[in-house]
């Protein structure tokens, strides 16, 4: 799952190996199942489910996998998943926010704490790292979907806060309580979205030397391998 940071860019360049793709599919399936469980199983009536399905399609998840994940929501009716956020500092004192979707918060907390400690960092209390970020709605769209002039007009008319132009995709920022209102307006012109998520966007980014950059990449890769981790955000660039 893509976070807002240099880390997201690194993953985009690296592509997805089979092992990475399997892990991504697992996390996307879990989000689809939970979204379907908490709301309507019709994505047209459930904006969280619709966004989860769009993210799955962007990751090239097969249609059968998506349908199985939706159907699993009925079977998993007794499984209580929670969204829990963890904050701390990783290698080179980089601020890190980790969002999880778990049915066992003791397991998740223990695993994440161990990863932080093993790499010279540590978990903090709520607010210890997140004050370095803004929580925003972030919508990402492949550039090939629409030209710059049209997306700028759409975003302005929809009342979004900002639109960033990256090499391969557009990144639209909204207030967190307006993300699906903006998304609904964009859907009138755009069919495919990379992701629609609440993200932690760094206020001030820190530059790392080559050695520290390698350390943070290894740390983030291991964090992301944890099945309960959905997104990772860091102020490292």
Secondary structure, DSSP 8 states (H G I E B T S, - for coil): ---SSHHHHHHHHH---HHHHHHHHHHHHHHHHHHHHHS-SSGGG-HHHHHHHHHHHHTT--HHHHHHHHHHHHHTTT---EEEEEEEE-GGG-EEEEEEEES-HHHHHHHHHHHHHHTT-EEE-TTTTGGGEEEEEEEEEEGGGS-HHHHHHHHHHHT-SEEEE-SSEEEEEE-GGGHHHHHHHHTTT----SEEEEEEEESS-B---HHHHHHHHHHHHHHHHSTTEEEEEESB-
